[in-house]
Amino acid sequence: MTNKLKCLGFLLSLAFFFMHGRVEAQTATLPETIAPVGEIEVVGEGYSFTEGPAWDPKRNWLLFTDIPNTAIHVVDKEGSVEPFTKESGHANGLLVASDGRLLACEMDGRLVAYNLTTGKRDVLADTFEGKPFNAPNDLIIDKQGGIYFTDPLFRAATPLPQTVQAVYYRAKDATVTRVSGDIAAPNGIALSPDGTKLYVAPSHQAEMLVFAVEGPGKLSAAKTFCRLTQPEGEDNTGGDGMTVDVKGNLYFTTHLGVEIFSPSGDSIGLVRFPQQPANVTFAGKDRKTMVATARTAVYQVEMPIAGLAPN
């Protein structure tokens, strides 16, 4: 009897060990969730359509665009909002590079750079193979000083000047190449922290794309990185703007808000705003303030992980 009880106890212990091990293994594979650590606040409101949030750490400025009014606005460190320019060429995506230049995609057909001290504007690219761009939308700069930018159909002439919607690369030596095939309205764009992956958010499909970066301006074929969560009763709604944090998590603006994905493509958070956001970035001295441009307003909320600073 005693031996039978000992044997039964051993088997029960063994079963508990395996069950407990399985639970621990399952728990360990659950992705970390990310959520705001503060309340959503209004930065400014009363605009026509806000886009292109960008943070200037040197001046503690937040910049954003109001596309229909051809304006770029500055929010200074006291929170006052003033126009930087009222002739922006319908600028959309903005980026303050590490060298202090403000880079902008003008939907009127140009990639430009501003001197934030003097306001001087230089055209970096306005054609490819002798034809105008469709309507440059958003951009990211790599460690070599080259600029990847998207060129979809929004505000573009018809028929499309470039005939396709694609991603382009403007090298530091001013050479421009087309680096992707035709994409369903390529919009937001970002690089992984190590620069080995380029992410693109199409607006006319639910699948977000990732390319392996094989060299400056040289990409692999596109693969699906993730599929955005869809609004109830809808399907195939796409992304708009995007940004990356220091851990490599991706933040996409969608019809539902800002959806957050891990580097492996798992959905790990959703931040909803009073209006549908168009673009997103990180601001503040510690880059933990997430800023979303959303239709007629600009919002901010504190997050637990810092955003990745541009090159």
Secondary structure as UniProt FT lines:
FT   HELIX           2..29
FT   STRAND          41..45
FT   STRAND          50..56
FT   TURN            57..60
FT   STRAND          61..66
FT   HELIX           67..69
FT   STRAND          71..75
FT   TURN            77..78
FT   STRAND          81..85
FT   STRAND          91..96
FT   TURN            98..99
FT   STRAND          101..106
FT   TURN            107..109
FT   STRAND          110..115
FT   TURN            116..118
FT   STRAND          121..125
FT   STRAND          127..128
FT   TURN            129..130
FT   STRAND          131..132
FT   STRAND          139..141
FT   TURN            143..144
FT   STRAND          147..151
FT   TURN            154..155
FT   TURN            161..162
FT   STRAND          166..170
FT   TURN            172..173
FT   STRAND          176..178
FT   STRAND          186..191
FT   TURN            193..194
FT   STRAND          197..202
FT   STRAND          207..215
FT   TURN            216..217
FT   STRAND          218..219
FT   STRAND          223..227
FT   TURN            232..233
FT   STRAND          242..245
FT   TURN            246..247
FT   STRAND          250..253
FT   STRAND          258..261
FT   TURN            263..264
FT   STRAND          267..271
FT   STRAND          279..283
FT   TURN            285..286
FT   STRAND          289..294
FT   TURN            295..296
FT   STRAND          297..302
//
